[in-house]
Amino acid sequence: MTTATKKRLTTSAMIASIAAEGQPVQSAPFGHALVELARQRTDIVGLTADLSKYTDLHLFAEAFPERFFQMGMAEQLLMSAAAGMAREGFTPFVTTYAVFASRRAYDFICMAIAEENLNVKIACALPGLTTGYGPSHQATEDLAIFRGMPNLTIIDPCDALEISQAVPAIAEHSGPVYMRLLRGKVPLVLDKYGYQYRHGKAQRLRSGKHAVIISSGLMTMRALEAAEALEKRGIEVGVVHSPMIKPLDEATILREAGEAVNENRLVITAENHSITGGLGEAIAATLMRHGVTPQFRQIALPDAFLAAGALPTLHDRYGISTAAMVTQITSWLEG
């Protein structure tokens, strides 16, 4: 293996960046937005389990050391402490990796936070396939795990702009929130579309007469890229961004799917999550319950433990890269 290859693979695997070369990015949008919010609200506190640097909470710790709490590698304790602070009138923002919150601390989130409907905001890095470290770090099933938890609002932001706008919005929301977190140098995408985050709302970003993609998180960025590439082939694909996973904006989704039925358009869901239990199945269930039955397809990660490796390679292998999406959608529409 050459030195250049080693450098490329190490960088792709270790740094959870989804930005393409030359793509506009913003550094640590979550951390900066939380610091700005905390300047206005003294009830905001920050807690983490030995991962402040890797969840951008170190910026909050530097700005407000008296309101920052480092709990060590103890995620269950982390959630319990946040619950206690919420009971005392604080608004805790809690950060860790998504695998640790969903797998290791589930019962504490459920019993200490969600059952009591406490005002705890849980922001978790490395959602889905955003790290090359393999199943121990890849939270490919976090949405499926959390969707069944009562009282818990779930959001999956697309880019730096949306993260910045979502932070004050979830702080205003009454009750617990789980937010998938893109950290570090996060792509800036939605500014081109005049996007403004609206809590609980899905929004159409572009229209298309052949298909519509309903997506969340980084897959909205990929959906927009794929739509641009497909347009050059004469295929028009619309994109609807649905950052709220639970509760879904059913009215918008039903309207978009209803229009697709009337116009014979394919409805495609796209998510950085297992094909089991995430956005796609939530939308499919909503459509079936309301008797709306378009042609329907899913782009998602497989129901499997995924390999370790370089992120670009893994995204191609598991079908969530822009190129893989273009190939798949073309085959559905022309097959």
Stockholm file with secondary structure:
# STOCKHOLM 1.0

chainA/1-335         MTTATKKRLTTSAMIASIAAEGQPVQSAPFGHALVELARQRTDIVGLTADLSKYTDLHLFAEAFPERFFQMGMAEQLLMSAAAGMAREGFTPFVTTYAVFASRRAYDFICMAIAEENLNVKIACALPGLTTGYGPSHQATEDLAIFRGMPNLTIIDPCDALEISQAVPAIAEHSGPVYMRLLRGKVPLVLDKYGYQYRHGKAQRLRSGKHAVIISSGLMTMRALEAAEALEKRGIEVGVVHSPMIKPLDEATILREAGEAVNENRLVITAENHSITGGLGEAIAATLMRHGVTPQFRQIALPDAFLAAGALPTLHDRYGISTAAMVTQITSWLEG
#=GR chainA/1-335 SS CCHHHHHHHHHHHHSCCCCCTTCCEEECHHHHHHHHHHHHCTTEEEEESSCTTTTTTHHHHHHCGGGEEECCSCHHHHHHHHHHHHHTTCEEEEEEEHHIIIIISHHHIIIIIITTTCCCEEEEESBSSCCSSCTTTCBTTHHHHHHTSTTCEEECCCSHHHHHHHHHHHHHSSSCEEEEECCSEEECCGGGGTCCCCTTCCEEEECCSSEEEEECTHHHHHHHHHHHHHHTTTCCEEEEECCEEESCCHHHHHHHHHHHHHTTCEEEEEEEEESSSSHHHHHHHHHHHTTCCCEEEEEEECSSCCCCSCHHHHHHHTTCSHHHHHHHHHHHHHC
#=GC SS_cons         CCHHHHHHHHHHHHSCCCCCTTCCEEECHHHHHHHHHHHHCTTEEEEESSCTTTTTTHHHHHHCGGGEEECCSCHHHHHHHHHHHHHTTCEEEEEEEHHIIIIISHHHIIIIIITTTCCCEEEEESBSSCCSSCTTTCBTTHHHHHHTSTTCEEECCCSHHHHHHHHHHHHHSSSCEEEEECCSEEECCGGGGTCCCCTTCCEEEECCSSEEEEECTHHHHHHHHHHHHHHTTTCCEEEEECCEEESCCHHHHHHHHHHHHHTTCEEEEEEEEESSSSHHHHHHHHHHHTTCCCEEEEEEECSSCCCCSCHHHHHHHTTCSHHHHHHHHHHHHHC
//
